[in-house]
């Protein structure tokens, strides 16, 4: 129960949380395409499991908005414990990201974490991409790399990337700002793969974020993400092989997708 407590409190909510990444020697350009992949009102719901135990749920909700005459998307990610896990630990983490409709780059992000009865964390971050700076409500101003993302909007930035000539082993590099620090982020393309879901089989793009072994993971390939290889590119499955166990997030429900998903019954 001690290990389960630790994982439920800090690790099973991985789906919208960062990990420490390291750099490799080769990378592809991260060109993005015009947005034909998501639109106003899209919602995605994921079930989170630790081993065979269902312990949580994650929701992603996307809505169009306007701020200072700029068309934005407001993305909210909520991760919470469910069932007996909620009675034992009660975790509810809320992440918000306002990102530019045209570039998918963030302009404002909020991290609001409540775990158990004692741990709370709140921070607001404003992004200025013309000067490559951010302002954190906790630590003030920071100089950051070009096109720095927040961890939540990065999932939607990836959906717009140009994978026309993608090859197995290609690596894409990003920079994110999370929990008041910069995190370099690498995504390696594994292969195209067809996986089974509750709606049927679907063709996917399989990626491995390159993680740092030792602290949480056994090897650098212990995290895998599957995006649908169709007109939506929604994440449908995430797997983590951690030192303390096996964690899975699977798509449970969706609504208001821009295009009907290409499930094969």
Protein Blocks (a to p, Z undefined) as FASTA:
>chain_A
ZZmmmmmmmmmmmmmcccdddddfbdcdddddddfkbcehiacdddddehjbcfbdcddd
dddddeehiacdddddddddehjllmmnopaddddddddfklopafbdcddddehjlbcc
dddddddfklopaddfklopadddehiacfklmmmmmmmpccklgcehiacdddddeehi
acddddddfbdcddddfkbccddddddddddehjlmmblklcccddddbfkopafbdcdd
dfkbccddddfbdchifbdcfbdZZ
